Amino acid sequence: MDLKNLSSNWKKLQPTLEKDKSRVPKRKPSEDDVLQPQPNGVKRVKLAVKQPPERLKQVRDDHKRDMGIAPSHQKQSASLATWAEDNDISAKDLTAAYGSSSTLSVPASKYEDKINEGLSPTKDAGKYISIDCEMVGVGPAPGWESALARVSIVNYHGQQIYDSFVQTKEPVTDYRTFVSGITPQLLKGGRTFEVVQADVAQLLNGKILVGHAVKHDLEALLLGHPKRDIRDTSKHPAYRKVAGGRTPGLKRLAKQVLDVDIQGGEHSSIEDARAAMSLFRREKEGFEREHQKNWGAPRNTEAPVGSKKGRGKTKKRKKKK
C-alpha cells in the first residue's frame, strides 16, 4: 500500500493496524470446551485438550476413588457379602452356607491354595463342603489296587479348607503321576492315614457333602456319611442329561456347564473339588428339589427359642367322668 496517497487519518491508523496483524486470533468455543469455575465466581471457558487414553483412564479412576467407588479394573471389597454379590450368590444361599453373623473374608478373584497345609486355620468350613481324592497304585497289580494318596476339601465358595498328602501303608508300585500328580517326594511329606481320616471325619460332622462320585472318596477314607446329606454331581438328573443319561465325567461337566477346562494333564484334587462345588452351586435349587423328593422336607433338629418343643412335657389327659 502506498502511504503517500493516504489521508492523514489513515496514516495515523497504520501503526495500530500493524499491531493487530501480529496478534493470534481467538478461537471460538466448541462443544468440547468445559466451563471451569474461577475463584472470583466468574465462569470462563477452558479449551478442551485431548489427552492420551491412558491419561484419561487414570483421571477417571482418580475421580472414582474420590467418590468412594472402586475402579473397574481393581478387585472389589473382600468382605463375604460383597464377594457373594459380585459372584451372583444370593443372600439366602450365603446365610445357609455360613450363617447370618459370619465375617469371613473371601478373595475377590483368585484362590490362595496351600498345598499339604492340613486343616486351614483361617478358612470357615460352613454348611457345605466338597471333597476329592487322588489315588496311587499298590500291590502286584497296581492297575487294580488303589490306595489313598491325597485328600482335598473346599467350602461353599471354593476356598481350600483342607489339603493333605497321605502316606500309604503298602509300597507304591505305580504313582500314576501323569494323572494323579503324586510323586515319591510329595508322599514323604504326607500325614499318616489315621491322622487324615480323623481330620476329614471332623470336617464331615454335620455337613452337607458335595462331590463327584463321592462314594469312592468315602470308601478310600473308610468313612461313611448319611445319604440324605450327600449331593453327588454324578447322579444329578440335569447333569446326567449332558451324558445322554449315563454317568457324566467331571471334566465334561466342567467344560459344558461351567465352560472351565480341568484335568488337562495331572489332576489337582483341589481343582476337582472346587469344580464339583461350582456345579452344585449352579444347580443348587435343582439339587434340593430332587433331595426333597427322595427324603422329604429338611430336618429341623433345633427347636426355636422359646418353643415348647423338645422340653419333654406332655399334655395331661382329662379324666372321664
GICORDA-V110037 format. One line per field, one symbol per residue. phi: phi as a letter, one per 20 degrees, with the letter a starting at -180 (. if undefined). psi: psi as a letter, one per 20 degrees, with the letter a starting at -180 (. if undefined). burial: # if it has 24 or more other C-alpha atoms within 12 Angstrom, else .. A space follows every 50 residues. Layout:
phi: ???
psi: ???
burial: ???
//
This chain:
phi: .effeefffffffgfffffffffeffeffdfefdfdfdgeneecedffdf dfgfffffffffffffendfgfeeffgefgffffffdldfffffffecnf dfcfecfecbedfcfmfnffedeefmedcccbcddcecmfcffddccfcb ccccegenffdbbbecfeedfedbflgfdemecgffffefefgfffgfff gfffgmdeedadlfgfffffelcdbgffddcdffdfgfefffdmnefeff fffffeedlceclfbffdffffffffffffffdgffgffffffecnfgfd fdegfnfefnenecffffffe
psi: pohhiqrhghhhighghhghhiqpqppqqrhiqppppqhjippqpppppp qqhhgggggghhggghikppqhiqqrqjqgggggghklpqhghghhhiqi jqkpppqhhrqnpopkhbppiippgahpqpqqqqqrprrhmiihpqqphq ppprahjjppipppqppqhqppioikhhghjprhhghhjrrqghggghgg hghhojqopqrolighghghilqrqphijpoohiipghhhhhkkiroqqh ggghghgilpprlhdpqohggghhgghhhghhkghgghghghhhiaqqqn ipqqpiqipjijqqpppppp.
burial: .................................................. .............................##.##........##..##.. ...#.###....#.######..###############........##### ##################...#.####..####...#..####..##.## #.##..#########.##.##.#.#..############..#.....### ####..#....##...################.#..##.##......... .....................
//
